[in-house]
Amino acid sequence: MATISFSSSAVAVSSSSYSKPKTNFFNPLFIPPTIKLTVSHRLQFRRSCNVKATTLQEDDEKVVVEETFQPKSFPEEANGGPGEPPNGKPSSSLEKWVIKVEQSINIFLTDTVIKILDVLYHDRDYPRFFVLETIARVPYFSFISVLHLYESCGWWRRADYLKVHFAESWNEMHHLLIMEELGGNAWWFDRFLAQHIAILYYFMTVFMYALSPRMAYHFSECVESHAFETYDKFIKEKGDELKKQAPSKVAVKYYTQGDMYLFDEFQTSRIPNTRRPKIENMYDVFMNIRDDEAEHCKTMKACQTHGSLRSPHDVHSETVASEDDLGCILPDAECEENMYDVFMNIRDDEAEHCKTMKACQTHGSLRSPHDVHSETVASEDDLGCILPDAECEGIVDCIKKSVTASRVNQRQ
């Protein structure tokens, strides 16, 4: 039986009689069933991996993100290398070589894209940010796509990765909306470049994630690290000017009036409800965007250790039981009196899905219930931005409307 001991710097597993189980070849996300962590253990482990706040070095051009992920507590010595299960065995030389190759490829690809962006956008900040944010949210779509495939095939039974990656994409989407409000997408060339890079990037990331999740997460870490450095450099250069500008309306809504559960969800190194930004000017906006990129970077780095990602709401809340302890899927089952109540609620959920799908059939009618029913949250229409509704939905509808529009133009 494997014994697991936790310290403030590392997770060590002594396994005198433990041998690495044979994993299913077709299940890249297999987690050894012999190692189970209790809620308290997960809390201790996550707290030992917290990442310190970002510190600015005024004399240097670059900003250093101080981390508690020291080499001694990361896989190379404690767990055998990024992406390995914590089995206490040193990684083989072959696996170390594979990791080095993966990271070298990622660094080369990232540096290549950065050099291209430096040439095209050396003096155009907002268009560069628009391109960066269009690209930065793509990996999370890719991760979710592959994870849904695994779930459909019965290979994946945890919701934490899906929740965190969706929250990350939600955060990046609002960064993109802010850049669009600032005019970053004004030029056709910038939109064309960002959209086509995003499409290619999506399929590349899907392939990379299916091949090696560790490699895909490291690549995203490189992208987020570059985004952090880019925003920090911009803040240093334009800080005084930004403090005189009124804040973005999208930023005010997102950071102060938005869904704070999703805002906390992507920050896996923080305890929920501990970060509540104040937005008074554009300096505050870009400071928070920069800090968001640092949180993404930390999360992507943590994901490279196989099976270590947990929803911050589950990890830091002692009242939420883990799936392992429950042995089932519904964490709130204790709130139900019996299985009749459970199935009644499942039935009602399906009825709500049916109503939502029916509402979606009327083009443009679907709204978030939190935005519709909350008088304190301004709608996007009131903001006078950002993305206009699509003129058509789906290939069939677009073809029909294009033909109809051409006939009307001919008659006129």
N, C-alpha and C positions, 0 to 999 in steps of 0.2 A: 504493500500500500504506500503510495507516494505521500510524503508529508510536506506541507507548504508552510514556509515561514516568511514573515513580512518584516522588512526594516524600512527605515526612512530613505534609503538610497537605492535599494534594489529588491527584486523578488527572487528568492532562491528556492529551488526545488531539489531536495535530496531524494534520490531515487535508487537506493541500493537494489531493490527488487523490481523496480519499474523499468519496463522496456517500452520503447516507442511503438504504439499500436499501428497496425497496418491500416492505412486510410484508403477509402474508396477512390479509385483512379479518376472517376468522373465527378468527384465532389471536392473542388479546390478549397472549400471553406469548412472542411471537416475539423471539428474540435474534439480532442480526446475526451471520451466520456468518463475516464477515471479521475480527471481533475475537475473538481467542482469547488467553486468559491462561494462562501456565504456572503450575505449582504455586508456584514462588518468587514470581512476581508476585502471585498471590492472597494469599500470606502477607504480602507487604509491604503490599498494599492493606488487608487486614483489620487488620493491626497499626496502620496509620495511622488507622483508624477506631475504635480502642478508646475506651471511655468511662470516664472516671475514676470513682473510688468516690464514693459519695454523702457529702456533708458536712453535718453538722448545724449550724445557726445557732441557738444557744440564745436569742438576743435577739429573733429573729423568730418569728412564728407558723408560717410556711411553711418547708419545707425545699427547698433548691435542689439539683438534680442537676446537677453540673458535667459538661459534655460536651466532647469534642474535636471534635464535629460542628459546627465553626464555619461561619458563612455562606460564608466564602471557600472552604471545602473541600467545601461541599455544592452541590447542583445549580444554584442560582440563578446562580452566577458561573462555577463550574467545569464543571458538567455540564448546565446549562440548566434546572434546576428539578426538584423532587422527582418521581421516577417516570420521568425521561427516561433513555434510553440515553446513556452517556458518549461522545457524538460530537463534543464540542468546539465545538458550535455554540450560540449563544445561543437560548433558547426564544423563540417568537413571543409577541407581546402577547396573542394569543388564548389560547394555552396558559397563560400566566401568569394570565389572567383566569379560566380554567376552574379552575386550582388554587386560586385565592383563593375562588371560589364553593364548591368542594368543602369546603375547610377551614372556611369560614364556616358552612356547613350542619352540619358535624360538631360545631363548637363550640356552636352553638345547641342541637342535640339533646342534647349532653352536659350543658350547663348546665341545660336543662329537667329532665332526669332527676335531676340533683343537687339541684335545688330541691325536687322532690317528695320525695326521700329525706330531705332535711333536715327537712321538715315531719313526715314519718311516723316518723322514727327519730332525732330530735334528742337523746334521752336513753336510747336503747336500742342499745348498741354492737354486741353479738354478733348480734342479729337483722339489723342493718344490714350487718354483715360477711357474714352468710349470704346475704342478697340480692345483695350485690356479687359474691360468689364464684360464685353461681349464674349471674349474668349474664356475668361476666368470661370464663368458659370457652367460652361459646357461639360467639364469632367463630372460634375455632380449628376447631370442628366444621364451620362454614360454609366456611372456607377449604379444608379437606380435601375436603369434598363437591364443591366446584367443581373443585378440582385433579384429583380422580378422574375427573370428567366430561371434562376436557381430555385426560387421559391416555388414556381410552377412545376418544376421537375422534382420537388420534394427534397432539395439539397440544403435549404436554408430555412431556419425556423425562428430566427431572432429578428425583431423589428428595429433594434437600435440603429443599425447602419442606415436603414431606409429613412428613419426619422431625422437623424443627424444630417444626412446628405441632402434631404429635402430642405431642411432649415438653412443649410449652406447655400443652396441654389436660390432660396427666397431672399437671403441677405444680398447675394451678388446681383439679383434682379433689381433690387432697390438702388444699389450702387449705379447700375446702368441707367435707371430712370433719372437719377440725379444728374448724370453726365448728359443725358438727352435734354434735360431742362436747362442746362448750362450751354447748350448749343453744340455739343460735341459731335452730333450726327448731322450737322447742317450740310456737309458736302456729300455728294453722291459717291465719290471715290472712297470715302471713309466707310460708308455703309456697305458698299460692295466688297471692300477688302475684309472688313470684320465678319460679315455674314458668310463669305466663302471660306475663310479660315476656320470659322466655327463649325461649318459642316464637315470639312476634312478632319478637324480636330475631334469631332464627336466619334466618327468611325474609327479613327486611330486609337482613341481612348477606350472604346468598347473592346477592340481587339487586344489592346495592352492589358486591360483589366481582366479579361477572360484568360489571357496567357499568364499574367503574374500580377495579382492585386498589389503586391508590395511595390513593384515597379511603377504601376499607375499612380499609387499614392505618393511615391517619391517625386514623380514628375509634377504632380499637382503642388507638392511642397515647394519645388523649384519655382513654379509659376507664381505662387502666392508670396514667396520670399521676394521675388523681383517686384511684385506689385507693392509690397510693403516699402521697399527701398525707394521706389519711384515716388510714392506719395509723401514719404518722409522728406525726401530731397526737395520736393515741390513746396512743402510746408516751410522748410527752412528758408527757401529763396523768396517766397511770396507771403510769408506769415503776416507782416504788417499790413499789406494790402488786403489780405483776406479778412482781417479783423474789422475792416471798415465796411465790408459788404454784408447785406442782409442775407440770412440763411435761406437755403433752398426749401421750398414748401414741401417737396417730397421728403426731404431729410427730416424736417420738423415732424411730419406725420409719422414717418417710420420709427424714428428714435424716441419719440415722446408719446405718441398716441396709437402706435401700431400693436401688433400681436406680440407681446413681450415673451410669451411662452416660446414662440419660434425664435425670437431674438436670443433667448438664453440657450436654446437647444443646440446651436452650432458651436457654442463656446464650451467645449468639453473639459477644459482645464479650470473652469470657474464654477463656483457654487451658484446656482440660479438665484436671481434677484439681487446680485451683488453689483451689477453694472447697470446704471441707469443714466445715460448721457443727458447733458444739458446743451441745447442748441440755441446759441444766441447770435452767431454770425457764421460766415463761411469757414473761418478758421476752425471753429468747433466741428463743422461738418467734415472737413478733410482730416481732422485729428481722429474722429471716430471711424471714418472709412479706413484710415491707416491702421488703427487698432483692430478693426474687423479683420483685415488681411493678416495681422499677426496671429489672431485666434484661429483663422483658417490654417495657417502654417503649422501651428501647434497640433491641431487636430489631424492634419495629414501626416505629420510625423508620428503621432501616436498610432495611427492606423497601420503603419508599417510593421508593428508588432502584432502578429496574427491573433485575432480574437480579443484584443485589449480595448476596443472601442465600446463605450457604454454611454447611453443617454445620460446627460448630467442630471436630469430630473430623477432618474432611477438610482444613479450612483450616490447622490448626495441626500437622498430622502430615505431615512430609515423606516418610514412608514410604508414604503412601497416594497413589496416582496419580490424577489427575483423569480424568473421563470423556472430556474432549476429547483428552487425550494417548493414552488407550487406544483411542478410536474404537469403543468397545463398551460393553456394559452391566455386565459383571462385573468389578469392580475387583480381585478376588482370583483372576482366571483364571490368573495365573502360578503359582499353587500347584498347579494341576492338570497332570498329565503330558501329557494329550492330550484331544481332544474326547470320547472314550469316557468318561473320568472325569467330564467336565462333565455329560454327559447321564445318567450313572449317578446323580450327585448330584441332578440335577433330578428324576429319577424317584423317588429316595428322599424328596425334599422333598414331592412330591405324595402319597406314601404317608403321611407324617406329617400332612399336611393332612387326609387321609381319616380317620386315627385320631382327630384332634382333633374333626372334625365329628361322628363317631360318638359320642364322649364327650359332646358338647354336647346330644345328643338325650335324655340322662338329666338331668332338670331339676336344676340346682344342683351338678352334679358337676364342672364345669370349674374348675380352679385353676391359677394361675401355677406353672409347674414350679420357679421360683426360690423361691417361698413354700412349696411342698409339700415339696421335697427339702432345704431348708436349715433346720437345727435352730436356727440363730441368729436366724432371722426369725420373729417371732410372727405367727400368723394373725389375721385380723380377728375370728374367733370367740373367740380367747383374750383379745382386748382388751375384749370385752364391748360392742362398738360395731360398726358405725355404722349401716349400712343393712341392715335385715333382708332376707332373700331374698324376691323377689317370689312371691306366692301362685300366680301363673299366668304363662304365657308365650304371648304372641300373642293375637289377638282370639278365635280359635276356642277355645283352651284356657280363656280367661277366661270366655267365655259358658257353656261346658260346666260349669265349676266353680261358677259363680254359680247355674245352674239346679239342680245337684246340692245345693248348700248350702241353697237355698230349700226344696227338697223335704224335706231332713233337718229343717229348722226347723219345717216344717208338721207333720211326724210327731210331733215332740216337743211 
